[in-house]
Amino acid sequence: MRTSRRVRLLYLGPAVLVMAAACLYPVVSAFHLGLYDWSLGTPWENARFVGWDNFVSAFSSPRLWSSLATTLLFVAVCVVAEMLLGIALALALERPVRGMAAFRMIFILPMMIAPIAVGLAWRFIFDAQFGLVNALLVKLGLPALTWLADPQLAFVAIVIADVWQWTPFVFIMMIAALAGLDASVLEAARIDGARWWQQTLRVKLPMILNVIAITLMMRLIDAFRVLEVIYVLTFGGPGDSTEILALHIYKTAFVGQQLGVAAAMSVLLLLVVAALSWAALMLSNPMKDDA
């Protein structure tokens, strides 16, 4: 027997209202701040109303669009790599193998480390003089590289750090989805003579497509908000080659003391993340058939 819409609203309404208020207040505050010229350390009474000037200044800045382009490239490369590696690892480790619990724990460890610690660790690893990566390159007879001083190599470095930290999240989601597959369907595929790759491409992956879509969207949304690792690893440099939008907003607010302009930029980031969230709900809402 299906619960009536009125009963569902009665039980869920208060929680939804509280969550909506908690989520909308920062959004409204950011938009309100974007209409004023104000700096930290000065009373709010001294804030000067400038209307849409902050939004015009923010959206006409070439550096804003440059950081957005860097963000889009960073998100695309990282998320594709994480999805491919996470799915591949889950497929390789879905069968019970001796020591599997230890393997899974090792794969999950990077995700448990604080982003600041991840940034510091990779900064030492990519150090030009004492870093582990250059030490390995020299051992192999290759020249040492200035990873964090070269724009292209610095971008590769932040991608490697992000992929290392968040591939375990994709792995966890995929291994859980694979564990919940209907064994009878897989057995029927084996009886019909399907090989491993046929079972994977035509049976397993289509059956967990909804989970893949949800995981993809979650990683897309989260990748747009990456800040701490890049802040510690490169601080957006050299130049602005690794300056993603979130870091550019941080610099504008707390280095340039232009909080109104930074708030206007954050509205753009909010719109991008909201669009991805909407896409996630439309493409992979498990309750859409019950509405």
Contacts in CASP RR format, 6 or more apart in sequence:
PFRMAT RR
TARGET T0000
AUTHOR 0000-0000-0000
METHOD contacts of the structure
MODEL  1
MRTSRRVRLLYLGPAVLVMAAACLYPVVSAFHLGLYDWSLGTPWENARFV
GWDNFVSAFSSPRLWSSLATTLLFVAVCVVAEMLLGIALALALERPVRGM
AAFRMIFILPMMIAPIAVGLAWRFIFDAQFGLVNALLVKLGLPALTWLAD
PQLAFVAIVIADVWQWTPFVFIMMIAALAGLDASVLEAARIDGARWWQQT
LRVKLPMILNVIAITLMMRLIDAFRVLEVIYVLTFGGPGDSTEILALHIY
KTAFVGQQLGVAAAMSVLLLLVVAALSWAALMLSNPMKDDA
2 290 0 8 1.000
27 270 0 8 1.000
30 263 0 8 1.000
30 266 0 8 1.000
30 267 0 8 1.000
30 270 0 8 1.000
31 263 0 8 1.000
31 267 0 8 1.000
33 259 0 8 1.000
33 260 0 8 1.000
33 263 0 8 1.000
34 54 0 8 1.000
34 55 0 8 1.000
34 259 0 8 1.000
34 260 0 8 1.000
34 261 0 8 1.000
34 263 0 8 1.000
34 264 0 8 1.000
34 267 0 8 1.000
35 49 0 8 1.000
35 50 0 8 1.000
35 51 0 8 1.000
35 52 0 8 1.000
35 54 0 8 1.000
35 260 0 8 1.000
36 47 0 8 1.000
36 48 0 8 1.000
36 49 0 8 1.000
36 50 0 8 1.000
36 51 0 8 1.000
36 54 0 8 1.000
36 260 0 8 1.000
37 47 0 8 1.000
37 48 0 8 1.000
37 49 0 8 1.000
37 50 0 8 1.000
37 53 0 8 1.000
37 54 0 8 1.000
37 260 0 8 1.000
38 44 0 8 1.000
38 46 0 8 1.000
38 47 0 8 1.000
38 48 0 8 1.000
38 259 0 8 1.000
38 260 0 8 1.000
39 257 0 8 1.000
39 258 0 8 1.000
39 259 0 8 1.000
40 254 0 8 1.000
40 257 0 8 1.000
40 259 0 8 1.000
54 258 0 8 1.000
54 260 0 8 1.000
54 261 0 8 1.000
54 263 0 8 1.000
54 264 0 8 1.000
55 264 0 8 1.000
55 267 0 8 1.000
57 261 0 8 1.000
57 264 0 8 1.000
58 64 0 8 1.000
58 261 0 8 1.000
58 264 0 8 1.000
58 265 0 8 1.000
58 268 0 8 1.000
59 264 0 8 1.000
59 268 0 8 1.000
63 240 0 8 1.000
63 243 0 8 1.000
63 248 0 8 1.000
64 245 0 8 1.000
64 248 0 8 1.000
64 265 0 8 1.000
64 268 0 8 1.000
66 240 0 8 1.000
66 243 0 8 1.000
67 240 0 8 1.000
67 243 0 8 1.000
67 244 0 8 1.000
67 245 0 8 1.000
67 247 0 8 1.000
67 248 0 8 1.000
68 245 0 8 1.000
68 268 0 8 1.000
70 155 0 8 1.000
70 240 0 8 1.000
70 241 0 8 1.000
70 242 0 8 1.000
70 243 0 8 1.000
70 244 0 8 1.000
70 245 0 8 1.000
71 224 0 8 1.000
71 244 0 8 1.000
71 245 0 8 1.000
71 246 0 8 1.000
73 155 0 8 1.000
74 155 0 8 1.000
74 158 0 8 1.000
74 159 0 8 1.000
74 162 0 8 1.000
74 223 0 8 1.000
74 226 0 8 1.000
74 242 0 8 1.000
74 244 0 8 1.000
75 220 0 8 1.000
75 223 0 8 1.000
75 224 0 8 1.000
77 159 0 8 1.000
78 159 0 8 1.000
78 162 0 8 1.000
78 163 0 8 1.000
78 166 0 8 1.000
78 219 0 8 1.000
78 223 0 8 1.000
79 216 0 8 1.000
79 219 0 8 1.000
79 220 0 8 1.000
79 223 0 8 1.000
81 159 0 8 1.000
81 163 0 8 1.000
81 167 0 8 1.000
82 162 0 8 1.000
82 163 0 8 1.000
82 166 0 8 1.000
82 167 0 8 1.000
82 169 0 8 1.000
82 170 0 8 1.000
82 219 0 8 1.000
83 170 0 8 1.000
83 212 0 8 1.000
83 215 0 8 1.000
83 216 0 8 1.000
83 219 0 8 1.000
85 163 0 8 1.000
85 167 0 8 1.000
85 170 0 8 1.000
85 171 0 8 1.000
86 167 0 8 1.000
86 168 0 8 1.000
86 170 0 8 1.000
86 171 0 8 1.000
86 174 0 8 1.000
87 170 0 8 1.000
87 174 0 8 1.000
87 205 0 8 1.000
87 212 0 8 1.000
89 107 0 8 1.000
89 167 0 8 1.000
89 171 0 8 1.000
89 174 0 8 1.000
90 170 0 8 1.000
90 171 0 8 1.000
90 174 0 8 1.000
90 175 0 8 1.000
90 177 0 8 1.000
90 178 0 8 1.000
91 174 0 8 1.000
91 178 0 8 1.000
91 200 0 8 1.000
91 204 0 8 1.000
93 100 0 8 1.000
93 103 0 8 1.000
93 104 0 8 1.000
93 107 0 8 1.000
93 175 0 8 1.000
94 175 0 8 1.000
94 178 0 8 1.000
94 179 0 8 1.000
97 103 0 8 1.000
104 175 0 8 1.000
107 167 0 8 1.000
107 168 0 8 1.000
107 171 0 8 1.000
108 168 0 8 1.000
108 171 0 8 1.000
108 172 0 8 1.000
109 168 0 8 1.000
110 118 0 8 1.000
110 164 0 8 1.000
110 165 0 8 1.000
110 166 0 8 1.000
110 167 0 8 1.000
110 168 0 8 1.000
111 165 0 8 1.000
111 166 0 8 1.000
111 168 0 8 1.000
111 169 0 8 1.000
111 172 0 8 1.000
113 121 0 8 1.000
113 165 0 8 1.000
114 228 0 8 1.000
115 165 0 8 1.000
115 227 0 8 1.000
115 228 0 8 1.000
115 229 0 8 1.000
115 232 0 8 1.000
116 228 0 8 1.000
116 229 0 8 1.000
116 232 0 8 1.000
118 161 0 8 1.000
118 164 0 8 1.000
118 165 0 8 1.000
118 228 0 8 1.000
118 229 0 8 1.000
119 161 0 8 1.000
119 228 0 8 1.000
119 229 0 8 1.000
119 232 0 8 1.000
119 233 0 8 1.000
120 232 0 8 1.000
122 157 0 8 1.000
122 160 0 8 1.000
122 161 0 8 1.000
122 164 0 8 1.000
122 229 0 8 1.000
122 233 0 8 1.000
123 148 0 8 1.000
123 232 0 8 1.000
123 233 0 8 1.000
124 130 0 8 1.000
124 131 0 8 1.000
124 132 0 8 1.000
125 131 0 8 1.000
125 132 0 8 1.000
125 133 0 8 1.000
126 133 0 8 1.000
126 134 0 8 1.000
126 147 0 8 1.000
126 148 0 8 1.000
126 157 0 8 1.000
126 233 0 8 1.000
127 134 0 8 1.000
127 147 0 8 1.000
127 148 0 8 1.000
128 134 0 8 1.000
128 144 0 8 1.000
128 145 0 8 1.000
128 146 0 8 1.000
128 147 0 8 1.000
128 148 0 8 1.000
128 149 0 8 1.000
133 145 0 8 1.000
133 147 0 8 1.000
134 144 0 8 1.000
134 145 0 8 1.000
134 147 0 8 1.000
137 143 0 8 1.000
137 144 0 8 1.000
137 145 0 8 1.000
138 144 0 8 1.000
145 153 0 8 1.000
146 153 0 8 1.000
147 153 0 8 1.000
147 154 0 8 1.000
147 156 0 8 1.000
147 157 0 8 1.000
148 154 0 8 1.000
148 157 0 8 1.000
148 233 0 8 1.000
148 234 0 8 1.000
148 237 0 8 1.000
148 238 0 8 1.000
149 238 0 8 1.000
150 238 0 8 1.000
151 237 0 8 1.000
151 238 0 8 1.000
151 239 0 8 1.000
151 241 0 8 1.000
151 242 0 8 1.000
152 241 0 8 1.000
154 234 0 8 1.000
154 236 0 8 1.000
154 237 0 8 1.000
154 238 0 8 1.000
154 241 0 8 1.000
154 242 0 8 1.000
155 241 0 8 1.000
155 242 0 8 1.000
157 233 0 8 1.000
157 234 0 8 1.000
158 229 0 8 1.000
158 230 0 8 1.000
158 233 0 8 1.000
158 234 0 8 1.000
158 242 0 8 1.000
161 229 0 8 1.000
161 233 0 8 1.000
162 223 0 8 1.000
162 226 0 8 1.000
162 229 0 8 1.000
165 229 0 8 1.000
166 219 0 8 1.000
166 222 0 8 1.000
166 223 0 8 1.000
169 215 0 8 1.000
169 218 0 8 1.000
169 219 0 8 1.000
170 215 0 8 1.000
170 219 0 8 1.000
173 211 0 8 1.000
173 214 0 8 1.000
173 215 0 8 1.000
174 208 0 8 1.000
174 211 0 8 1.000
174 212 0 8 1.000
174 215 0 8 1.000
176 211 0 8 1.000
177 208 0 8 1.000
177 211 0 8 1.000
177 212 0 8 1.000
178 204 0 8 1.000
178 208 0 8 1.000
181 204 0 8 1.000
181 207 0 8 1.000
181 208 0 8 1.000
182 207 0 8 1.000
185 203 0 8 1.000
185 207 0 8 1.000
186 199 0 8 1.000
186 203 0 8 1.000
186 204 0 8 1.000
189 198 0 8 1.000
189 199 0 8 1.000
189 202 0 8 1.000
189 203 0 8 1.000
190 199 0 8 1.000
194 202 0 8 1.000
194 203 0 8 1.000
205 212 0 8 1.000
210 284 0 8 1.000
210 286 0 8 1.000
213 280 0 8 1.000
213 283 0 8 1.000
213 284 0 8 1.000
214 280 0 8 1.000
214 284 0 8 1.000
217 276 0 8 1.000
217 277 0 8 1.000
217 279 0 8 1.000
217 280 0 8 1.000
217 283 0 8 1.000
217 284 0 8 1.000
218 280 0 8 1.000
220 276 0 8 1.000
221 273 0 8 1.000
221 276 0 8 1.000
221 277 0 8 1.000
221 280 0 8 1.000
224 245 0 8 1.000
224 246 0 8 1.000
224 269 0 8 1.000
224 272 0 8 1.000
224 273 0 8 1.000
224 276 0 8 1.000
225 246 0 8 1.000
225 269 0 8 1.000
225 273 0 8 1.000
226 244 0 8 1.000
226 246 0 8 1.000
227 244 0 8 1.000
227 246 0 8 1.000
227 247 0 8 1.000
227 250 0 8 1.000
230 236 0 8 1.000
230 242 0 8 1.000
230 244 0 8 1.000
230 247 0 8 1.000
231 247 0 8 1.000
231 250 0 8 1.000
233 242 0 8 1.000
234 242 0 8 1.000
235 247 0 8 1.000
236 242 0 8 1.000
236 243 0 8 1.000
236 244 0 8 1.000
236 247 0 8 1.000
237 243 0 8 1.000
240 248 0 8 1.000
243 251 0 8 1.000
245 265 0 8 1.000
245 268 0 8 1.000
245 269 0 8 1.000
246 269 0 8 1.000
248 265 0 8 1.000
249 262 0 8 1.000
249 265 0 8 1.000
249 266 0 8 1.000
249 269 0 8 1.000
250 262 0 8 1.000
252 258 0 8 1.000
252 261 0 8 1.000
252 262 0 8 1.000
252 265 0 8 1.000
253 259 0 8 1.000
253 260 0 8 1.000
253 262 0 8 1.000
253 263 0 8 1.000
END
